[in-house]
Amino acid sequence: MKLKRSCEMKVSGPNSDIRKLVNDIIGFLCGCKDCINENVVFDIRVVLNELIVNAVTHGNKEDKDKCVKIKIGVTEDDHAIFVIEDEGEGFDFKSFIEKDFEIEDTVDFMQLKERGRGVLIVKKLCDKLKFNEKGNKAVVLKKLNMD
């Protein structure tokens, strides 16, 4: 996949305005593509918010001296790519990613442990979700238009 535009952003510490950061990322995406479906924008907001908050809170353990790097790219075939990387020790993402829960089944979903639901939601809202081996870097692929 060839990128037609990209940018990088950083966020550090628990007092950062993540909502503003996500809005800035959405603004960047909208500047790359004339029209992005509202449902896709909603999915992207949820995905980014979940991954960035997890990186700040769980990855960096709210350490104000650590930052989360966010790389954003738009491909020539209208996919958004997001790379979210924290400076933490990582986590065992395999226990979440390798499971294929049907989120639509509310009873099963509500019985999941409180921790880890966000990763499953992210998995369902994006086209691809991968982590590095350490578990401190997430790579997301999301199609920007709905067919």
N, C-alpha and C positions, 0 to 999 in steps of 0.2 A: 504494500500500500504506500503510495506516494503522498506526502503531505503537501497541501497547498498553502496552509498557514499554521503557525504554532506560536505559543507563548509559554512563559513560565511565571509562576507566582509562588509566594511563600507565606506561611502563617506560623506564628510562634506564640506559645503560651495559651493558657486557658481563657484569657481575657480578650482574645482576638474576636473580631466581628466576622464570624464565619458566614452569616447570612449575606453580608455585604460582599464577601469574597465570592460566594456562589453567584450572586447577582452580577458581579463583574465577569465571571466566567460565562454566564448566559449571554451577557452583552457581547462578549468576544465572539461567541458562536453565532449570534444573530448578525454580527457584522461580516461573517464569512459566508453566510447563506441567507438569501432573501427571506425565506419563510420557513420557520420550523413549527411543526404541529404542536399545539398546546399540550397534548398528551406526552409527547416526546420531551418537551421542556419540563413538565412535571416530573417525569421519570428521572431526568438528569439532575434536577434539584434534589430529589430524594437520594439518589446514588451518591452525589457529591457530598451532601450534608452528612450522610451516614459514614462515609469513608473518612472524611476530614475530621469529623468529631471523634471517631474511633482512633484515628492517628494521634490527635492531640491528647485525648483522655487516656486511652489504654496504651498506645504505642510509646508516646513521650511522657506518659504519667504526669501530664500537666506541668512539666518542667518548663519554666519560662525561658530557659537558656537553650532549649532545643527547638528546632523548627520542623515544619512539614513542608516538603516541596511538592508542588503541583505542576505538572506539565500538561498542556492542553494542545491538541492538534486536530485539524480537520483535513480529511483525506480528499483526494480528487473524486472519489466515488461516494461522497457525502456521509462519511462516518466520522464520529467524534472519538478521539482517543484521549483517555485521561490516565495519567500516571501519578499516583499519590504515594509518597514515600516519607516515612517518619524515621527518627533516629533511635527508635527503641530496639528491644531485643527480638521483636517478632512474636508471632503466635502460631499455634497449630491449626492453620487454615484447612488442612486436609479433612479434619473431622467435620467441617461444615460444607466445604465445596463438593466433596465426593458424594454427599447425600443428595438425593433428588426428591425433596419434599414437594408436595403439591400445596402451595400456599392457599389455594382456593378452598381447601378443606379446613375450615375454621376450627373445628374441634381439634384436629391434629396440631394445627399451628399454635393454638392457645396452650397446648400441653408442652410445647417446647420450653426449654429453660430460657429465662429472660435474656441471658447473655447469648449472643450468636444469632439472634433473630435478624439483626440488621444485615449480616453477611448473606443470609438466605434471601432477604428481600432484594438486596443489591443484585444477587445472582439472577433472580427472576426478572428484574427490570432492565438488564443490559443484555446485549447480544453475546458478549464474552466477558469473563472475569477470570483473571489469573493472578497468582501471587508469586513472588520470588521464593526461593527455597527457604530463606530465613523467615519469611512471613511479615516483613515490614514494608513491602512495596506491592501495591495493587495496580494492575493494568486493566482498564475497562475499555471495551469497544461498544459503541452505541450508534445505530443507524439514525441519521437525522431526519429522514423523511419516512413516512409510513405508506406502504404500498397496499 
